[in-house]
Amino acid sequence: MNVTSSGVGGHSDVLSTSAGVGSTSNGLSASFGNLVAQAGGALQEAEKLSIASMEGRASTPEVVHAIMEAERQVQFALAVRDKITSAFLELTHMSI
């Protein structure tokens, strides 16, 4: 898990790829898919470390850090989803 990367929560690659939203909708879905995959990976990492902690192979600070990182990534994915949904609803309410 890379916690030293730049950007919000280490998501600079997702933000930069979704900046060109108007170019293709496929790019947006791929970027959001990557974001969800990263959040899922962080959840799996936290789960593995939790189990390792119960077996005595990981320290409590490592587990807490992994859980906090997973929570941050999930919250980031939810915020992006909410923005996409709100933009879509705004577009559908525009009069043509």
Backbone torsions as a table, in degrees:
resi	resn	phi	psi	omega
1	MET	NA	129.3	-176.6
2	ASN	-101.4	104.6	-179.3
3	VAL	-96.8	-4.7	-177.5
4	THR	-98.9	2.6	-179.9
5	SER	-71.3	156.1	-176.6
6	SER	-80.8	165.4	179.2
7	GLY	101.3	177.0	-178.9
8	VAL	-74.1	113.1	178.4
9	GLY	62.4	25.2	-179.0
10	GLY	75.6	22.4	-175.8
11	HIS	-109.2	31.8	-178.4
12	SER	-63.9	-31.7	179.5
13	ASP	-67.8	-36.7	179.0
14	VAL	-69.5	-42.3	-179.6
15	LEU	-65.2	-40.2	-177.9
16	SER	-71.8	-33.9	-179.6
17	THR	-77.8	-26.5	179.5
18	SER	-89.7	1.5	178.5
19	ALA	-66.8	-31.0	179.4
20	GLY	-93.0	52.1	-176.1
21	VAL	-60.9	-37.7	-176.9
22	GLY	-68.0	-17.6	-175.7
23	SER	-69.9	-55.0	177.3
24	THR	-147.7	143.1	176.4
25	SER	-73.9	-25.0	178.3
26	ASN	-64.1	-36.9	178.0
27	GLY	-63.6	-38.3	178.8
28	LEU	-66.7	-45.1	-179.2
29	SER	-66.6	-35.3	177.0
30	ALA	-66.4	-41.3	178.9
31	SER	-65.1	-43.4	178.6
32	PHE	-66.7	-36.8	176.3
33	GLY	-62.3	-40.8	176.7
34	ASN	-64.1	-39.7	179.5
35	LEU	-62.6	-45.2	178.7
36	VAL	-65.5	-39.6	178.3
37	ALA	-63.5	-40.1	177.7
38	GLN	-63.9	-41.5	178.7
39	ALA	-64.7	-41.8	177.4
40	GLY	-63.2	-40.1	177.2
41	GLY	-64.1	-39.0	178.6
42	ALA	-66.4	-37.6	177.5
43	LEU	-65.3	-41.6	178.1
44	GLN	-64.7	-40.5	178.0
45	GLU	-61.9	-43.7	179.1
46	ALA	-64.1	-39.7	178.6
47	GLU	-65.1	-43.4	178.4
48	LYS	-61.4	-42.6	179.4
49	LEU	-68.4	-33.6	176.9
50	SER	-63.5	-44.2	178.1
51	ILE	-65.7	-42.1	178.2
52	ALA	-62.7	-34.2	177.5
53	SER	-66.1	-40.9	178.3
54	MET	-65.4	-28.7	178.3
55	GLU	-87.8	-1.9	178.5
56	GLY	83.7	15.3	-177.9
57	ARG	-101.1	-3.2	179.2
58	ALA	-140.5	147.5	-179.1
59	SER	-84.7	160.6	179.5
60	THR	-60.9	-43.7	178.3
61	PRO	-59.8	-35.7	177.2
62	GLU	-63.4	-42.4	-180.0
63	VAL	-65.8	-45.7	179.7
64	VAL	-61.3	-42.8	179.1
65	HIS	-62.2	-43.8	-179.6
66	ALA	-65.1	-39.9	179.6
67	ILE	-67.6	-42.1	178.8
68	MET	-64.4	-39.2	177.9
69	GLU	-64.9	-43.4	178.4
70	ALA	-62.7	-42.9	178.9
71	GLU	-62.3	-41.5	179.2
72	ARG	-64.0	-42.0	-179.6
73	GLN	-68.2	-37.9	177.7
74	VAL	-66.7	-42.9	178.4
75	GLN	-63.3	-37.4	177.7
76	PHE	-64.5	-44.7	178.7
77	ALA	-62.3	-39.9	178.3
78	LEU	-66.3	-38.2	178.2
79	ALA	-65.1	-41.4	177.8
80	VAL	-64.8	-43.6	177.8
81	ARG	-59.4	-43.5	179.4
82	ASP	-63.0	-40.5	178.1
83	LYS	-65.3	-42.0	179.0
84	ILE	-63.6	-44.5	179.6
85	THR	-63.0	-44.5	180.0
86	SER	-65.3	-38.3	177.5
87	ALA	-65.6	-41.2	178.1
88	PHE	-62.8	-45.0	179.5
89	LEU	-64.3	-36.7	177.2
90	GLU	-64.0	-41.7	178.9
91	LEU	-65.5	-39.2	-178.0
92	THR	-72.5	-20.6	178.6
93	HIS	-90.1	-5.0	178.1
94	MET	-72.7	142.1	176.3
95	SER	-86.0	142.5	-177.1
96	ILE	-96.5	NA	NA
